[in-house]
Amino acid sequence: MSQETTKPTTKGEQDKVSTDSQAEFQVSRWKAYFWFGIIWLTMALDYADRQAVAALLPILKKEFMLTDAQGGGLMSALTVSLGIFVFPIALLMDKWGRGKLIAVMVFVWSLATWVTGMCKNYGQLLTARAVVGVGEAGYGPASAAFISTWFPKTLRGRMNGLFTTAIVFGNSAGIAFVGYLAYNHGWKSVFGVLTIPGIILALLFWFMPDYKAAKVDDGQPKAPKVKVLDVIKYVVSSKALLAVYLLGSAQYCVQMSIVSWAPSYFARTFGMNVKEAGAVVAVMGLCAAIGPILFGYLGDYFLKKHPRGRIITNVTLAILMCVALITALNSKEFMIVCVFWSLAWAMMAGIVVNNAATCQDLSPVFMRASVFSLIAVCNHLIGSSIGPLLSGILSDKIGLKLALMYVGIGSTVVMLIALFIMHAYFNRDLEKMRAMGTFTLKSSKE
């Protein structure tokens, strides 16, 4: 494994282009793509596990006598605990390393998944899903840190797009697979089956190549210390980063609402059972999987044309997403609902991709997992936790269709406000990050 020192960043265009086209941490191409494939599989399993309860909600409501609000709370329990623990776990990863801590985290969530299938009451279900969230807390930020260092800045949109297809695939295929298992073998079998691949992946992560960063001062690399106050101070001073977090919160609020409630919506609207509804959601998700790849590519393309190209891409996607969602929810034709629901889902995934890449662009390499983890804090502790729960509460009062539509419109307004702030302060905050100095990355085994 070779060592690469990034060239000093200046305000000159030549240095900028040279730096943006090089990976910060060079590994052989086959290793980069092999480990990218492993983290892709793990993220797909992560989201299949998260959506297991959404797919099973019609069954769980009957067995445990739940209201829609309680069902939404059950789905939010995981994301609340994830949001609480993601930042401290990401800090440990930036300090101690990422690979082995990922292995531990994947094992923890797999074990908690198995326990979920043994639960006998609502309280036990809430607790088990919360522990799953603890295990999943550090995985996303560590994966983002690896992707942003394995591949150059000019490829971040595309690679994040490919990575985000794991979320779409895990959400959709996971719901279909869970629905099939529950229909044929009972709901408890689902959690036993989901446990097995997690344990296998946890063992693989123990051998994952990792890196450490050193700041170059007077030609001598010195390892920087990652401190909580330094991370917080950096984030608070960057208005563009704060807008990134606000955008993520609003986007996940609507995305996790329509994904989590999709099986219930199709079951109620078109009289489907869990197996049929799961299959429909899976097909829509697979259709939507083109979104992160296409819109990630467009974000990279417009970045080359304009420094704020990713932000401009997301403004367009947010508006079109809201229009597509409203169209889907107000149609009574099955095919029209499916087509526009898929389009809305694809554009939501595209917003995630470009927002993640924007966060990586604004994050110093030695604290990238920590800075990125705050996206997960906001996405899950605020967006994912509020969205399904709020939709459930509103659904009990005004019906599921209107609940999802109001959540979608409100989230879009917040997203557009965040994008306006991001656009105004992006260049200033990018230059401030570059002024922090030059860093070299090498294998943590060296």
N, C-alpha and C positions, 0 to 999 in steps of 0.2 A: 504494500500500500504506500503510495507516494505522498509526499508533503507538498502543498502548494501555498505560496504566500501571495495574497492579493496585492495587486499594484496599488500604490498610493492614490487615493481619490482626490482629484482637484476639480475646480470648476470648469476646466477645459473639456470640450466635447470629446476629444480623442481618448483621454483617460477614462471618461465615463463609459464610452462604448466598449473599450477594452475590458473594463471591470464587469460590466453587465453581461458580457458574453462568455464569462468564465465561471466555472463552478468554484465555490469557496473551499470545498473539501473534495479532493479528487480521489475517487476509487475507480477500479476498473469498471468498464461499462457493464459487463455481465453482472458484477456484484451490485451495482447501483440498481439495475432493473430487477435482479432477483429479490433483493430486500424490499424494493418498492412493491413487488408482487406480494410479499409476505405481509407488509403493513396494509396493503389493499384488502387482502383476505380477512385480516383481523378487523379492519374497520367494517367490512360487510357483516361479519359475525356480530360485532358490537351493535350495529343498528338492527339486525335481525332480532337480537336479544331484547333491545329496547322496545321494539314494536310487537313483541310476543303478546304482551298484555292487551295492546290495541286490537290485535286479531282475535283474542280470546274474550274480549269484553262482553259480547252478547251472552256467552256461556257463564262468565264469572258473575255477571249481574244477576242471573237467575240463581246460581248456586249460593252466592253470599248475600242476596237480597240488597243490591246496591242501587243508589240513585245515579243519575248522570254526573252529578257533582262529585260523588264518591269515586266513580269510575275515572273521572278526570284527575282527581287527587291521587289515585293509584298510579296513573301514568306520570304524574308530576313528581312523585316521591323519588324516583331515580334521578331525575334531572336536578332536583334541589340538592341532594347530597353530592352529585357530581359538581355542581356549581360551587359548593362550599369547599370541597377538597382539591379542586383542580389547581388553584394557584400555589398552595404550599407544596403539593407534590411536584409541580413543574419547577419550583425553586430548587427542590432537592435534585431534580434531574440536571439542571444547569450546573449545580455544584458538584455532584458525585458521578454523573453519567446517566445515560438514558436506557440503553439496551436491557440491562439486568433489572432495572426498576420496572420497565415495561413488562418483563417476564413475570415479576411478582404481581403486578396489577392485573394482568390477564388471568392468572391463576385464581386470584381473589374473586374476580367477577364470575368466573366459571363455576367456582364452588358455591357462590351465592345463588347462581342460576339454578343449580341442582336443588338447593334448599327451598327455592320458590315452589317447586313442584310438590314439596312435602307440607306446605302450609295448610292449616285447617280453619283459619278465620281471617277476617279483614286486617286486623292489626298485624298478624304475622306476615301477610302479604306486603303490607306497607314497609315493614322492617326489612324483609328480604330484598325488596326492590331498591331500598335505600342503600343497602350494602353493595348491590350490583353497581350502583352509581359511584360509590367510593372506588371500586376496582377499575371502573372505566375512566376515572377522573384524569389520569395523567397521560392517557394514550394519545389523544388528539394533539396536544401541544408538542409532544415529543416527535410525533410523525411529521408535523409541520416543520419542525426544526430540521429534521433529516432531509425532507424533500427540498427545502430552500437551500441547503448546503450541497447536496448531491448534484443539483441541476442549476444552470445559470439563471440570472434574473429574467432574461428574455424568454425563458421557457417555463417560468413559474405558473403562469396562467394555465398553460396546457397540462402541466404535470399535476397541478391542483385540480384541474378539471377531470383528468383521468382518475385521480384519487377520490374525488367527490362522487364519481359513478359508483363507488363502493357503498356510499351512503344511500344512493337511490336504489341500487340493487339490493342492499341489505333490507331497506324499508319494504320494498315491493315483493321481492322473492321470499323474504322472511315471512311476510304476512301470509302469502300463498302457502308456503311450506307448513307454517304453524296451523293454518286453517285445515289443511289436508290431514296433518297428524291428529289434531284435536277431533276432527270429524270421524276418523277411522279408529283411533286408539285412545281417545280421552285427553283432556287438557293437561293432565299431569305428565303425560309422556313427553310433551313438548320440551319441558325444561331439562329432562334427563338427556334427550338427544342433543340439545344445544350445548351441553356441558362438555362433551367429548372433544370436538375440534378446538375448543378454547384451551384445554389442557395440552394438546399437541402443539399449538402455536406458542404457548407459554414456554415450553421446552426449547423451541427453536430460537426464541428471542434471547435466551441466555448466551447465545453464541454470536449475536449481532455485532458488527463492527461499529465502534463509537469514536467520537472526536473530542478534542479539548482545544480551547481557544487561548491565544496569547496576544497581547497588545504589543506592537512594535514601537519602542521608545529608544531613540538614539541607536537604532539598528539592533537592539537587543530585545527579543521577545520576552514579555513578562505576563504570566497568567493573571487575568483580572479576577477580582473577587465579586461574586454575585450576592448583593445584599438586598434585603427586602425594601429598605427605604430608598435605595438607589433606583430600583425598578419602579417603585411607586412615584418617585420624584420625576423620573424620565417620562413616564406615562402621563402624569398630570400636566406636565409642561407642554405636551403635544396635543393641541386641539384636534388635529387630524386623526390621531389615534383614538381619542375619546369619541370622535364621531364614528370611527370604525366600530367601536363597541356598541354604540347606540344603534347603528344600522343592523348589526348582528342580532341584537336583542329583538328589534322589531321584525326582522325577517324570520327568525326562528319562532316567534310568536305565531305568525300565520302559517308557516310551513308545518310545524309540528301539530298545529290544530287540524289542518286538512289531512295530514297523513294519519294522525292518530284516530281521527273520527271517520276516516274514509270507509272502513268496513261497516261501521254502524250506519253511516249515511246511505250506503247502497243497500244494506239489509232492510232499512226502514222505507226507503223510497221505492225500491223495486222488488221487495219481498224476497230477498235472497237469504240463504243460510250462510254460516260462517265460511264454509268451503267455497261457495260460489262468490261471495263478496271478496274473499281473499284472492281468488283467481283474477277477478276484475282489477283489483288494486295492483296486483303483480304485473299484469299486462300494461296498465297505465304507467307504472313505475319504469318498466323496461323501455317504453316509448320515451319517457321523460329523461332517460339516461343519456340521450344525445345532448341534452342541455348543457351540462357542465363541460363537456368536451368542446362543443361549438362555441359557447359563450366564453370559455376560458381562452380559446384561440383568438376570439375577437378582442378580448381584453388585452392580450399580448400584442395583437396587430395595432390596435389604437394607441397602446403605450409607445410604440415606435414612432407614431405620428405626433403624439402629444404626451407630455409627462403625466397628465391626469387622465389618460385614455381609459383606464379601468373604471374610474369614477363616472366618466361620461357614459360608458357602457351600462353601468348599473342604474343610472337615472332612467335610461330607456327601458331597461328590463323591469324596473319597479312599476312603471306606469302600465306597460303591456301586461304584466302579471296580474295586476288588479283587474284590468278589463277582462282578461280570460277567466279569472275566478268568478267574477260577477256573472259572466255569460253562462258558465257551467252551472252555477247554483240556481239560475233563473230559468233554465230549460227543463222541459219534461221529457225530451227525447233522449233515450238512453245513449245513443252514439254521440250526440252533440255534447252531452254531459261528459262522456269519457274523453273526447277529443280536447275540449277546452280545459278540463281538469288536468290532463296530461301536459298541455301547453303551460298552464300556470305552474305546475310542479317543475317542469324543465327550466323555466325562467327563475324560479326560486333557487334552484340548484346553481344556476349561473351567477346569481347574486352572491351566493356563498363563496364560490370560487374566486371571484374578483375581489371580494372583501378580504378573504384570507391572504391573497397575494399582495394586496395593498398593505395589510398588517406586516407581512414579511418584509416588504420594501422599506418600511419605516422602523424596523426593529434591529438594534445592534446585534451582531451575530453571537456574542458571548452571553446575552440574556434573552435570546430569541424565544426559547421555550416558555420562559416566564412571562414575557410580554404577550406572546400569543395565547397563553393560558387564560388571560383576562378576557379574550374573545369568548372562550368556553364558559368562563364565569358568567358573562352577560348573556350569551346565547342560551345557556341552560338554567342558571339560577333566576334569570328574569324571563327571557323569551319562552323557552321550552316549558318552564314551570307554570308560567301564567297562561300561555296559550290554550293547552288542552283543558285546564281547570276552568278558565274563564268561559271557554266555549261550552263546557258542561253546565256551568251555572246559568248561562244565558239560555242554553237549550231547554233546561227545565222550565224556563219562564216564557220563551217566545218561539221555541222550536229550533231544531238543529240547523236548518237552512239559513234562517236569518242570523243565528248566532255566528256561523262561519263567515257570512257575508260582512257583518259588522266588524268582526275581528280583522278580516282582510283589508277593509277600507281604512280602519284606524291604523293598522300596521304600516300601510303604504304611505300615509301622511307622515308618520314618524320617520320612515326611511328617506323620504325626499328631503326632510329637514336635515337629517344627518348627512346626506350627500352634499347638500349646499355648504354645510360647515366644512366638510372634508375638502371640497373643491377650493374653498377660500384659503385654507391653511396648509395644503399638502406640500407645495414647493418650499415654503419656509421651514416646515418640520423635517423635510427630507435633507435639506442642507445642514440643519442642526445635528442630525444623526451622523452625517458624513464628517462633520467637524470633530467627532469624538475620537477619530484616529484610525489607524490601519491595524488590521488583525490578521494573524496567520493561524491556520487550522492544521492539526496533524492528528494521527491516530492516537487514541487514548492509551494504546499499548506501548507507544514509543517513550 
